[in-house]
Amino acid sequence: MVKPTCPAACPRADYDADRWQSTRPYDRFWGRRKLASLGYQFQPDSQHKFNIQGFYTQTLRSGYLEQGKRITLSPRNYWVRGIEPRYSQSFMIGPSAHEVGVGYRYVNESTHEMRYYTATSSGQLPSGSSPYDRDTRSGTEAHAWYLDDKIDIGNWTITPGMRFEHIESYQTTHQRHARRGEL
């Protein structure tokens, strides 16, 4: 996990004295990523091949940012998961080598973004139990079917193909406005 500070702009003399100083004491950003991938290939001979690949990624990007009267905490979580089976067959037609493949790809993506806040004058950093004014969730589910032909002729490779995709997406945003006296 990386937690750099943000030096922000400062007068030249201050920069020359300490180029790493920060004029924004609350600003900080961090993130982390977890990923996994698993694949399998079955090739009974030099002409036939079946492979399947599965993947999963979970990412967090977050940070504190001073924004005038507020300090905000904005965690953003992203998830991507999917699977892709593919079958291909190789053959020759005259001087050209072909690998015709057919496959399917399923991908599911989702996000969750929040924005918590505290008053800058409090000097307190916001947390997950602080008031919030944004809660956004979104996602995509995609199915793709494809057919392609990788053609090698001499030093050239051409891959014509067709792909059909069906994608559904959604987004829900819950915005809360600060109550009188909050900010």
C-alpha positions as CSV (number, residue, x, y, z in Angstrom):
1,M,0.0,0.0,0.0
2,V,1.4,3.4,-1.0
3,K,0.6,6.5,1.1
4,P,2.3,9.5,-0.4
5,T,1.7,13.0,0.8
6,C,0.9,15.7,-1.7
7,P,3.4,18.6,-1.6
8,A,1.2,21.1,-3.5
9,A,2.4,24.4,-4.8
10,C,4.6,26.6,-2.7
11,P,6.7,29.7,-3.3
12,R,10.1,29.1,-5.0
13,A,12.1,30.0,-1.8
14,D,10.1,27.5,0.2
15,Y,10.6,24.8,-2.5
16,D,14.3,25.5,-2.6
17,A,14.5,25.1,1.2
18,D,12.6,21.8,1.3
19,R,11.2,20.5,-1.9
20,W,9.3,17.7,-0.1
21,Q,7.4,20.0,2.3
22,S,3.6,19.9,2.1
23,T,1.4,23.0,2.2
24,R,-1.6,20.6,2.3
25,P,-1.3,18.6,5.6
26,Y,-4.4,16.6,5.1
27,D,-4.1,15.4,1.5
28,R,-3.0,11.8,1.1
29,F,-3.8,9.0,-1.3
30,W,-3.4,5.3,-1.2
31,G,-4.5,2.1,-2.9
32,R,-4.2,-1.6,-3.1
33,R,-5.0,-4.3,-5.6
34,K,-5.6,-8.0,-5.3
35,L,-5.7,-10.2,-8.4
36,A,-6.0,-13.8,-9.4
37,S,-5.9,-15.5,-12.7
38,L,-6.2,-19.2,-13.5
39,G,-5.9,-20.8,-16.9
40,Y,-5.9,-24.2,-18.4
41,Q,-5.0,-25.4,-21.9
42,F,-5.7,-28.8,-23.4
43,Q,-3.9,-29.5,-26.7
44,P,-4.4,-33.2,-27.8
45,D,-2.4,-32.6,-31.0
46,S,-0.7,-29.8,-33.0
47,Q,-4.0,-28.8,-34.7
48,H,-6.6,-28.6,-31.9
49,K,-6.5,-26.4,-28.8
50,F,-8.9,-25.7,-26.0
51,N,-8.2,-23.2,-23.3
52,I,-10.1,-21.5,-20.5
53,Q,-9.1,-18.5,-18.4
54,G,-10.7,-17.1,-15.3
55,F,-9.7,-13.8,-13.6
56,Y,-10.6,-11.7,-10.6
57,T,-9.4,-8.3,-9.5
58,Q,-10.3,-6.2,-6.5
59,T,-9.0,-2.6,-6.3
60,L,-9.2,0.1,-3.7
61,R,-8.3,3.7,-4.4
62,S,-8.8,6.2,-1.6
63,G,-7.6,9.4,-0.2
64,Y,-8.1,12.4,2.0
65,L,-8.5,15.8,0.3
66,E,-8.9,19.2,1.9
67,Q,-11.6,21.0,0.0
68,G,-12.2,24.4,1.5
69,K,-14.4,24.0,4.6
70,R,-14.3,20.2,4.3
71,I,-11.8,17.3,4.4
72,T,-13.2,14.4,2.4
73,L,-12.4,10.7,2.4
74,S,-13.3,9.1,-0.9
75,P,-12.9,5.3,-1.0
76,R,-13.5,3.7,-4.4
77,N,-13.7,0.0,-4.7
78,Y,-13.7,-1.8,-8.0
79,W,-14.2,-5.5,-8.7
80,V,-13.8,-7.3,-12.1
81,R,-14.4,-11.0,-12.6
82,G,-14.7,-13.1,-15.7
83,I,-14.1,-16.3,-17.6
84,E,-13.2,-17.0,-21.2
85,P,-13.3,-20.4,-22.9
86,R,-11.9,-20.7,-26.4
87,Y,-11.5,-23.5,-28.9
88,S,-9.2,-23.2,-32.0
89,Q,-8.1,-25.4,-34.9
90,S,-5.1,-25.0,-37.1
91,F,-4.7,-25.9,-40.8
92,M,-3.0,-24.9,-44.0
93,I,-4.5,-23.5,-47.2
94,G,-1.7,-23.2,-49.8
95,P,1.1,-21.0,-48.3
96,S,-1.1,-19.6,-45.5
97,A,-1.4,-21.0,-42.0
98,H,-4.8,-20.5,-40.3
99,E,-5.9,-20.8,-36.7
100,V,-9.7,-20.5,-36.6
101,G,-11.0,-19.9,-33.1
102,V,-14.4,-19.6,-31.5
103,G,-14.9,-18.4,-27.9
104,Y,-17.1,-16.8,-25.3
105,R,-16.2,-14.1,-22.7
106,Y,-18.1,-13.2,-19.6
107,V,-17.1,-10.1,-17.6
108,N,-18.8,-8.7,-14.5
109,E,-17.6,-5.4,-13.2
110,S,-18.9,-3.4,-10.2
111,T,-17.9,-0.3,-8.3
112,H,-18.7,1.4,-5.0
113,E,-17.7,5.0,-4.4
114,M,-18.3,6.9,-1.2
115,R,-17.5,10.5,0.0
116,Y,-17.3,11.1,3.8
117,Y,-16.5,14.5,5.3
118,T,-15.5,16.4,8.4
119,A,-15.1,20.2,8.9
120,T,-11.6,21.3,8.1
121,S,-11.8,23.5,11.3
122,S,-12.1,20.3,13.4
123,G,-8.7,19.1,12.3
124,Q,-10.1,15.6,12.3
125,L,-9.8,13.2,9.4
126,P,-13.1,11.7,8.2
127,S,-13.7,7.9,8.6
128,G,-16.3,5.4,7.5
129,S,-18.6,6.5,10.4
130,S,-18.4,10.2,9.3
131,P,-21.3,11.9,7.5
132,Y,-21.3,11.3,3.8
133,D,-22.8,13.1,0.8
134,R,-22.2,10.5,-1.9
135,D,-22.8,6.8,-2.2
136,T,-22.6,5.5,-5.8
137,R,-22.8,1.9,-7.0
138,S,-22.5,0.8,-10.6
139,G,-21.8,-2.3,-12.5
140,T,-21.6,-3.9,-15.9
141,E,-22.3,-7.5,-17.1
142,A,-21.0,-8.3,-20.5
143,H,-21.3,-11.5,-22.6
144,A,-19.3,-11.7,-25.9
145,W,-19.3,-14.5,-28.5
146,Y,-16.6,-14.4,-31.2
147,L,-15.1,-16.1,-34.2
148,D,-11.8,-15.2,-35.7
149,D,-9.2,-16.6,-38.1
150,K,-5.5,-15.8,-37.5
151,I,-3.9,-16.0,-40.9
152,D,-0.1,-16.1,-41.3
153,I,1.3,-15.5,-44.8
154,G,5.0,-15.0,-44.9
155,N,6.0,-12.2,-42.5
156,W,2.4,-11.0,-42.3
157,T,-0.4,-11.9,-39.8
158,I,-4.0,-10.9,-40.4
159,T,-6.8,-11.7,-38.0
160,P,-10.3,-11.1,-39.4
161,G,-13.2,-11.9,-37.1
162,M,-16.7,-11.2,-35.8
163,R,-17.8,-10.5,-32.3
164,F,-21.3,-10.1,-30.8
165,E,-21.6,-8.5,-27.4
166,H,-24.5,-8.0,-25.0
167,I,-23.8,-5.5,-22.3
168,E,-26.0,-4.4,-19.4
169,S,-25.0,-1.6,-17.1
170,Y,-26.5,0.2,-14.1
171,Q,-25.7,3.0,-11.7
172,T,-27.4,4.1,-8.6
173,T,-26.4,7.4,-6.9
174,H,-27.5,8.3,-3.4
175,Q,-26.5,11.9,-2.6
176,R,-27.1,13.3,0.8
177,H,-27.0,17.0,1.3
178,A,-25.5,18.4,4.4
179,R,-28.0,19.4,7.0
180,R,-28.0,22.9,8.4
181,G,-25.0,23.2,10.8
182,E,-23.1,20.2,9.3
183,L,-21.2,22.2,6.6
